[in-house]
Amino acid sequence: MVGVDPAEVESGLSARAWVCPVAGCGGRLGPWGHARWRGVFLDVEERSAPTLVRPRRARCSSCGVTQVLLDRRVLSRRKDGSMVVQVALELASSGMGAGRVAWEVGRPFSTVRGWLRSARACAPGVEACLSALVQQVAGVVALPASGTGVGRLVSACVRFAVGAGWPVSEWLAAGASACRCRVLQASRWAQHETAVAALGWVAASSDVGP
């Protein structure tokens, strides 16, 4: 399993290299213990025993608000990692039905159906926010996403990954980095908030649900 080196997270926090994501704050994040352990299925082939992940916690030296840092493998409130969900969305965007997608990734039909419904609901907001963000940060004018529904979300994230310099193979993690790992939560796109992002780590909620 290849993940982000925890030592890089420690050095970033110790150097106060990351800006607080709270709107209007501008303070710097420093180390503040760890969040609770949680089990996350990080790979499609990982089905019986999840990988235990313990995210780092950070605290702003200015406003005092604490944040939990999730690495690029994890999505907020999801027991399956970003690569598992990414595979499912790619299959769905190619025209595969929810039942077949669930069989291919080895996850319950209800779980996969929920991912696809969320992706369709989030697609317009994802496209608008990622297009604006990549233009602001990288000076790249993003072309309109192609496709509809799930395909529209996939296209928007892929274009953002290319413009922001992320590996295309991690397009869902790239999109998640812009919304504090909540790329499949429609309410998050209504009030967009840029993530704390460095070395692939982003500030997010400490809760992980189904």
Buried (B, 14 or more C-beta within 10 A) or exposed (E): EEBBEEEEBEEBBEEBBBBBBBEEBEBBBBBBEEBEEBEBBBBBEBEEEBBEBEBBBBBBEBEEBBBBBBBBBBBBBBBBBBBBBBBBBBBBBEEBEBEBBBEBBEBEEEBBBBBBBBBBBBBBBBBBBBBEBBEEBBEBEBEEBEEEBBBBBBBBBBBBBBBBEBEEEBBBBBBBBBBBBBBBBBEBBEEBBBBBBBBBBBBBBBEBEE
